[in-house]
Amino acid sequence: MKVHDAEIVISAVSPAQYPDTPLPEIALAGRSNVGKSSFINTLINRKNLARTSSKPGKTQTLNFYLIENTLHFVDVPGYGYAKVSKTERAKWGKMIETYLEQREQLRAVVSLVDLRHAPSQEDIQMYEFLKYYEIPVIVVATKADKIPRGKWNKHESMIKKSLSFDPADTFILFSSITKQGKEEAWKAIEAAIK
């Protein structure tokens, strides 16, 4: 998809605030510093529509971005960030679960993991949660530019093994620096919202 038009429409904390439109939605989930904002910005050809922050864990709401008036990207709060109290984390968890379980417009979740490291406990839980609720999932392994190409396969295997990855799902190697995986990501998203 060629994106010329993208804007943030609302930051929501409860279903009452979700946009009241039938447009399909793609949620983006991942650890706090996995590169979610960079992924969104790369896909929509913007420098900073999605705020990248030196302080991970800044997104504390569901941020709905309207893309080309055809779909919403929904940026979900990053998980696994230590500086947030347990009660705050539980609140986010509930908010995310409510959205993922109940939102009819949700077509797929882009689950972002860091190619350099084995998936965290939260990454694994997120993937299992999505599989359990039969929500289509696109796994995107970010920061591919930080690893020599010759080691990509090894890292990909490690991630797939940790997640007990379902071969029916899409797995994409991605870099916001080199734009590696951008086209593939759009293909997977477009297939999900058809």
Salt bridges, closest charged atoms under 4 A:
GLU25 OE2 - HIS72 ND1 3.98
GLU25 OE2 - ARG103 NH2 2.64
ASP75 OD1 - LYS36 NZ 2.64
GLU88 OE2 - LYS91 NZ 2.97
GLU97 OE1 - LYS94 NZ 3.68
ASP114 OD2 - ARG116 NH2 2.84
ASP114 OD2 - HIS117 NE2 3.81
ASP123 OD2 - ARG31 NH1 3.51
ASP145 OD2 - LYS146 NZ 3.62
GLU156 OE2 - LYS160 NZ 2.69
ASP166 OD2 - LYS131 NZ 2.98
ASP169 OD2 - LYS131 NZ 2.91
